[in-house]
């Protein structure tokens, strides 16, 4: 509950900052090139496809590219490919991830470019444990919940600022340090904050 409160507070603070930036842009000459309050309906009619990649994931050695397609005026389905190469040296689970992943997402634009997104991360992971030195090969599933705002940039580019939360749903193998946890502990103890920022090309 405390984590969810912090998440909601962060979304509110970020939204206020984005509105302030948008107001400054509208008063500048650059406003002729960028329309941060672009109407989603027109966007979807003219450019239904978007290809996106994360600007923040590479910081933790996760590399992703995803395509999105607008199936209705406010709904977008996404699919892509990712490689998770994150590493934990001092927190559970301690080890090296080598996970080939197929992100699957649903994004809903509820007002202008404000959007909510749920994203599944099914993966096949070769996890190298630093605890027992073994490699655990198996399937796993993570989920992320995000709320954000998409800015329209010049040259059909977009920037979607989407802070969110993520946690595991299921894993074929429980890595060392997780094997004795109940399902609720397995999920709750591994909730992470996801400072997602996506840059995309619309066509």
For each residue, the residues with C-beta under 8 A, 3 or more apart:
1: 4 5
2: 5 6
3: 6 7 165 191
4: 1 7 8 165
5: 1 2 8 9
6: 2 3 9 10
7: 3 4 10 11 163 164 165 193
8: 4 5 11 12
9: 5 6 12 13
10: 6 7 13 14 163
11: 7 8 14 15 147 163
12: 8 9 15 16
13: 9 10 16 17
14: 10 11 17 18 161 163
15: 11 12 18 19 114 149
16: 12 13 19 20
17: 13 14 20 21
18: 14 15 21 22 36 149 151 161
19: 15 16 22 23
20: 16 17 23 24
21: 17 18 24 25 36
22: 18 19 25 26 36 37
23: 19 20 26 27
24: 20 21 27 28
25: 21 22 28 30 31 34 36
26: 22 23 31 36
27: 23 24 31
28: 24 25 31
29: 32
30: 25 33 34
31: 25 26 27 28 34 35
32: 29
33: 30 154
34: 25 30 31 151 152 153 154
35: 31 38 152
36: 18 21 22 25 26 113 151 152
37: 22 112 113
38: 35 42 43 112 113 152
39: 42 43 112
40: 43 44 73 74 109 112 113
41: 44 45 73
42: 38 39 45 46
43: 38 39 40 46 47 152 202
44: 40 41 47 48 70 72 73
45: 41 42 48
46: 42 43
47: 43 44 50 156 202 203
48: 44 45 69 70
49: 67 68 69 202 203
50: 47 67 68 69 76 158 200 201 202 203
51: 65 66 67 68 200 201 203
52: 65 66 67 68 78 80 158 160 198 199 200 201
53: 64 65 66 198 199 200
54: 57 58 62 64 196 197 198
55: 58 197 198 199
56: 59 195 196 197
57: 54 60 62 63 64 82 196
58: 54 55 61 62 63
59: 56
60: 57 86
61: 58 84 85 86 87
62: 54 57 58 82 83 84 85 86
63: 57 58 82 83 85
64: 53 54 57 80 81 82 83 101 103
65: 51 52 53 80 81 82
66: 51 52 53 78 79 80 81 82 103 105
67: 49 50 51 52 78 79 80
68: 49 50 51 52 76 77 78 105 107 200
69: 48 49 50 76 77 78
70: 44 48 73 75 76
71: 75 76 77
72: 44 75
73: 40 41 44 70
74: 40 108 109 110
75: 70 71 72 106 107 108 109
76: 50 68 69 70 71 106 107 108 109
77: 68 69 71 105 106 107
78: 52 66 67 68 69 103 104 105 106 107 119
79: 66 67 102 103 104 105
80: 52 64 65 66 67 102 103
81: 64 65 66 100 101 102 103
82: 57 62 63 64 65 66 100 101 102 103 121 123
83: 62 63 64 98 99 100 101
84: 61 62 97 98 99 101 123 125
85: 61 62 63 96 97 98 99
86: 60 61 62 97
87: 61 95 96 97
88: 91 92 93 94 95 130
89: 94 130
90: 94
91: 88 94
92: 88 177 178 189
93: 88 127 129 175 176 177 178
94: 88 89 90 91 129 130 131 176 177
95: 87 88 127 128 129 130 131 175 176
96: 85 87 127 128 130
97: 84 85 86 87 125 127
98: 83 84 85 125 126 127 128
99: 83 84 85 123 124 125 126 127 140
100: 81 82 83 123 124 125
101: 64 81 82 83 84 121 122 123
102: 79 80 81 82 122 123
103: 64 66 78 79 80 81 82 119 120 121
104: 78 79 119 120 122
105: 66 68 77 78 79 117 118 119 120
106: 75 76 77 78 117 118 119
107: 68 75 76 77 78 115 116 117
108: 74 75 76 115 116 117
109: 40 74 75 76 112 113 114 115 150
110: 74 114 115 116
111: 114
112: 37 38 39 40 109
113: 36 37 38 40 109 149 150 151 152
114: 15 109 110 111 147 148 149
115: 107 108 109 110 147 148 149 150 160 162
116: 107 108 110 145 146 147
117: 105 106 107 108 144 145 146 147 148 162 164
118: 105 106 143 144 145 146
119: 78 103 104 105 106 143 144 146
120: 103 104 105 141 142 143
121: 82 101 103 141 142 143 144 166
122: 101 102 104 139 140 141
123: 82 84 99 100 101 102 139 140 141 142
124: 99 100 137 138 139 140
125: 84 97 98 99 100 136 137 138 139 140
126: 98 99 135 136 137
127: 93 95 96 97 98 99 135 136 137 173 175
128: 95 96 98 134 135
129: 93 94 95 132 133 134 135 136 175 176
130: 88 89 94 95 96 133
131: 94 95 175 176 177
132: 129 176
133: 129 130
134: 128 129
135: 126 127 128 129
136: 125 126 127 129 173 175
137: 124 125 126 127 173
138: 124 125 171 172 173
139: 122 123 124 125 171 172
140: 99 122 123 124 125 168 170 171 172
141: 120 121 122 123 168 169 170 171
142: 120 121 123 166 167 168 169
143: 118 119 120 121 166 167 169
144: 117 118 119 121 164 165 166 194 196
145: 116 117 118 164 165 166
146: 116 117 118 119 162 163 164 165 194 196
147: 11 114 115 116 117 162 163 164
148: 114 115 117 160 161 162 163 164 196
149: 15 18 113 114 115 160 161
150: 109 113 115 158 159 160
151: 18 34 36 113 158 159 160 161
152: 34 35 36 38 43 113 157 158
153: 34 157 158 159
154: 33 34 157
155:
156: 47 201 202 203
157: 152 153 154 199 200 201 202
158: 50 52 150 151 152 153 198 199 200 201 202
159: 150 151 153 197 198 199 200
160: 52 115 148 149 150 151 196 197 198 199 200
161: 14 18 148 149 151 196 197
162: 115 117 146 147 148 196 197 198
163: 7 10 11 14 146 147 148 193 194 195 196
164: 7 117 144 145 146 147 148 193 194 196
165: 3 4 7 144 145 146 191 192 193 194
166: 121 142 143 144 145 191 192 194
167: 142 143 187 188 190 191 192
168: 140 141 142 171 186 187 190
169: 141 142 143 187
170: 140 141
171: 138 139 140 141 168 174 175 178 186
172: 138 139 140
173: 127 136 137 138
174: 171 178 179 181 186
175: 93 95 127 129 131 136 171 178 179
176: 93 94 95 129 131 132 179
177: 92 93 94 131
178: 92 93 171 174 175 181 186 190
179: 174 175 176
180:
181: 174 178 185 186 189
182: 185 186
183: 186 187
184: 187 188
185: 181 182 188 189
186: 168 171 174 178 181 182 183 189 190
187: 167 168 169 183 184 190 191
188: 167 184 185 191
189: 92 181 185 186
190: 167 168 178 186 187
191: 3 165 166 167 187 188
192: 165 166 167
193: 7 163 164 165
194: 144 146 163 164 165 166
195: 56 163
196: 54 56 57 144 146 148 160 161 162 163 164
197: 54 55 56 159 160 161 162
198: 52 53 54 55 158 159 160 162
199: 52 53 55 157 158 159 160
200: 50 51 52 53 68 157 158 159 160
201: 50 51 52 156 157 158
202: 43 47 49 50 156 157 158
203: 47 49 50 51 156
